[in-house]
Amino acid sequence: MFPQATNTRVRGNVVVGNPPIQLSAGDPNNTGVDIWDQSPLGATTFDNNICITAINAPCPGLAPNQVPRKPGK
């Protein structure tokens, strides 16, 4: 969530394994978080999302091997 976000609800998403903003996912040296909430306190509500890492947002703390995958992957 960008700092300007207000009155926002993020619900029912699977966001896993994201690189930092604007960096290539092909570079193993890049580390990042799945959800990063930069909006003002209370401006964004998070409900029933699945992630491994987050900053200023709830994350259920799943291990990478517990994350649901698309069928056939």
Secondary structure per residue as TSV (DSSP state, phi and psi in degrees):
chain	resnum	aa	ss	phi	psi
A	1	M	-	360.0	129.5
A	2	F	-	-75.2	157.9
A	3	P	T	-57.1	-26.6
A	4	Q	T	-81.7	-7.9
A	5	A	-	-64.7	135.3
A	6	T	-	-140.4	150.7
A	7	N	S	48.9	51.5
A	8	T	E	-115.2	140.9
A	9	R	E	-123.2	127.4
A	10	V	E	-111.5	115.7
A	11	R	E	-137.6	133.8
A	12	G	S	66.6	39.8
A	13	N	-	-109.0	152.0
A	14	V	B	-110.7	110.4
A	15	V	-	-126.7	104.7
A	16	V	-	-139.2	134.1
A	17	G	S	78.1	32.2
A	18	N	-	-84.4	141.6
A	19	P	-	-80.8	170.8
A	20	P	S	-59.2	158.2
A	21	I	T	-56.1	132.1
A	22	Q	T	65.7	23.4
A	23	L	S	-118.5	149.9
A	24	S	-	-66.3	135.7
A	25	A	T	-74.9	-13.8
A	26	G	T	-81.3	-4.6
A	27	D	-	-100.1	109.5
A	28	P	T	-65.7	-13.6
A	29	N	T	-79.9	-14.1
A	30	N	-	-77.9	131.0
A	31	T	-	-120.6	150.3
A	32	G	-	-158.3	-168.6
A	33	V	-	-126.3	157.6
A	34	D	S	-77.1	-41.1
A	35	I	E	-129.8	131.2
A	36	W	E	-130.8	110.2
A	37	D	-	-96.4	110.2
A	38	Q	-	-103.8	1.7
A	39	S	S	-72.2	162.3
A	40	P	-	-59.5	151.1
A	41	L	T	-53.2	126.2
A	42	G	T	84.7	-3.1
A	43	A	S	-80.4	-21.5
A	44	T	E	-126.7	136.4
A	45	T	E	-111.8	133.5
A	46	F	E	-113.6	126.5
A	47	D	E	-132.3	124.6
A	48	N	S	53.2	43.6
A	49	N	-	-96.8	153.7
A	50	I	B	-114.7	125.0
A	51	C	-	-152.3	169.9
A	52	I	S	-105.4	-38.9
A	53	T	-	-132.6	150.6
A	54	A	E	-157.2	155.8
A	55	I	E	-122.9	122.9
A	56	N	S	60.2	26.8
A	57	A	S	-146.4	147.7
A	58	P	-	-69.2	143.4
A	59	C	-	-143.7	132.3
A	60	P	-	-70.7	-5.7
A	61	G	-	72.8	37.2
A	62	L	-	-73.8	146.5
A	63	A	-	-77.4	150.6
A	64	P	G	-53.9	-32.7
A	65	N	G	-78.0	-4.6
A	66	Q	G	-98.0	-4.9
A	67	V	S	-75.0	131.5
A	68	P	-	-61.2	142.3
A	69	R	-	-117.0	156.2
A	70	K	-	-65.3	146.8
A	71	P	T	-54.5	138.2
A	72	G	T	84.0	2.6
A	73	K	-	-105.0	360.0
